[in-house]
């Protein structure tokens, strides 16, 4: 009666965090664990939702999105990913947030004769959960500081690649807050075509960057092929991060027409579709590039606050190149990031995520041990306050432990 795969699941990242801080006796002064954007969304989104609500509740939405939403997603991808050629409607599918699309994509791709799914480590836990429920075998490739958190695909054995159906990527990367190079993305595309597996490129933070726009796997494919066929590749995006609309639950997948069509066939049974007024609001938000620039500037200012507050601290400091996270290396202070996060919360009321919660241990150990993740989603004023408190705590950390 009960699916045994659920019992075998690793505890979810946020549930582990909740348990860690459940006995905290002091008030929380800043919660830096939640990756939920807090910027005010464009008020026109709510106006559109209200305007089209009456006509939306009385009819089913189409299994595939309306053409106006398709065109908006195409326009957004061409503009933001600097594509010189158009994208066909058959290469586009909207969904209930990128997480839902990414999760179900494993079931649509997994060939039982090729059971392996390549997953970054550390990573968003949905990749491994999706693999488990699709009946796949996860193969974790470590992201380590000595390689600037870039994947090393050359370390994956040929016998694994020959039996791989899917590879998950995430750039800009959560939790490591780095962008993959175009060379890294090109390498995985070439491997996918050589060994016949799909690449699911999670680009939900693609519009949040600070010095240089990150490469999209779509533009890497276009440069490689001279076309926008995107063979073996699908990129996933969402309005949650770029437009501060997490509650809208609106995402997209764009890529190889064969992979999109195969996923759509599965959706006819699943029926996970967007309400029509959500589609109207989404179409507006996908092409609201000014709002995206506004959000990016706000995150840039908060990264600068972090950089100033932590200057002079004796830690290997890495300034984020993308996302709204900071991946802070505390390994010179302690390798027990869980104990560190709890002690920090008890001393200051600031909640941070133990890095090891995002990864699994390998023969080389846990690649995220000795890191903490902080989300810079609060107001600029609150960010200044929490970063100042945290920096002061770190300055005195060794003295308190001696």
Rosetta blueprint (number, residue, H / E / L):
1 X L
2 X L
3 X L
4 X H
5 X H
6 X H
7 X H
8 X L
9 X L
10 X L
11 X L
12 X L
13 X H
14 X H
15 X H
16 X H
17 X H
18 X H
19 X H
20 X H
21 X L
22 X L
23 X L
24 X L
25 X L
26 X L
27 X L
28 X L
29 X L
30 X E
31 X E
32 X L
33 X L
34 X L
35 X L
36 X L
37 X L
38 X L
39 X L
40 X L
41 X L
42 X L
43 X H
44 X H
45 X H
46 X H
47 X H
48 X H
49 X H
50 X H
51 X H
52 X H
53 X H
54 X H
55 X H
56 X H
57 X L
58 X L
59 X L
60 X L
61 X L
62 X L
63 X L
64 X L
65 X L
66 X L
67 X H
68 X H
69 X H
70 X H
71 X H
72 X H
73 X H
74 X H
75 X H
76 X H
77 X H
78 X H
79 X H
80 X H
81 X L
82 X L
83 X L
84 X L
85 X L
86 X L
87 X L
88 X L
89 X H
90 X H
91 X H
92 X E
93 X E
94 X E
95 X E
96 X L
97 X L
98 X H
99 X H
100 X H
101 X H
102 X H
103 X H
104 X H
105 X H
106 X H
107 X H
108 X H
109 X H
110 X L
111 X E
112 X L
113 X L
114 X E
115 X L
116 X E
117 X E
118 X E
119 X E
120 X E
121 X E
122 X L
123 X L
124 X L
125 X L
126 X H
127 X H
128 X H
129 X H
130 X H
131 X H
132 X H
133 X H
134 X H
135 X L
136 X L
137 X E
138 X E
139 X E
140 X E
141 X E
142 X E
143 X L
144 X L
145 X H
146 X H
147 X H
148 X L
149 X L
150 X L
151 X L
152 X L
153 X H
154 X H
155 X H
156 X L
157 X L
158 X H
159 X H
160 X H
161 X H
162 X L
163 X L
164 X E
165 X E
166 X E
167 X E
168 X E
169 X E
170 X E
171 X L
172 X L
173 X L
174 X L
175 X L
176 X L
177 X L
178 X L
179 X L
180 X L
181 X L
182 X H
183 X H
184 X H
185 X H
186 X H
187 X H
188 X H
189 X H
190 X H
191 X H
192 X H
193 X H
194 X H
195 X H
196 X L
197 X L
198 X E
199 X E
200 X E
201 X E
202 X E
203 X L
204 X L
205 X L
206 X L
207 X L
208 X L
209 X E
210 X L
211 X L
212 X L
213 X L
214 X L
215 X L
216 X L
217 X H
218 X H
219 X H
220 X H
221 X H
222 X H
223 X H
224 X H
225 X H
226 X L
227 X L
228 X L
229 X L
230 X L
231 X L
232 X L
233 X E
234 X E
235 X E
236 X E
237 X E
238 X E
239 X H
240 X H
241 X H
242 X H
243 X L
244 X L
245 X L
246 X H
247 X H
248 X H
249 X L
250 X L
251 X E
252 X E
253 X E
254 X E
255 X E
256 X L
257 X H
258 X H
259 X H
260 X H
261 X H
262 X H
263 X H
264 X H
265 X H
266 X H
267 X H
268 X H
269 X H
270 X H
271 X L
272 X L
273 X L
274 X L
275 X L
276 X H
277 X H
278 X H
279 X H
280 X H
281 X H
282 X H
283 X H
284 X H
285 X H
286 X H
287 X L
288 X L
289 X H
290 X H
291 X H
292 X H
293 X H
294 X H
295 X H
296 X H
297 X H
298 X H
299 X H
300 X H
301 X H
302 X H
303 X H
304 X H
305 X H
306 X H
307 X H
308 X H
309 X H
310 X H
311 X L
312 X L
313 X L
314 X L
315 X L
316 X L
317 X L
318 X L
319 X L
320 X L
321 X L
322 X E
323 X L
324 X L
325 X E
326 X E
327 X E
328 X E
329 X E
330 X L
331 X L
332 X L
333 X L
334 X L
335 X L
336 X L
337 X H
338 X H
339 X H
340 X H
341 X H
342 X H
343 X H
344 X H
345 X H
346 X H
347 X H
348 X H
349 X L
350 X E
351 X E
352 X L
353 X E
354 X E
355 X H
356 X H
357 X H
358 X H
359 X L
360 X L
361 X L
362 X E
363 X L
364 X L
365 X E
366 X L
367 X L
368 X L
369 X L
370 X L
371 X E
372 X E
373 X E
374 X E
375 X E
376 X L
377 X L
378 X L
379 X L
380 X H
381 X H
382 X H
383 X H
384 X H
385 X H
386 X H
387 X H
388 X H
389 X H
390 X H
391 X H
392 X H
393 X H
394 X H
395 X H
396 X L
397 X H
398 X H
399 X H
400 X H
401 X H
402 X L
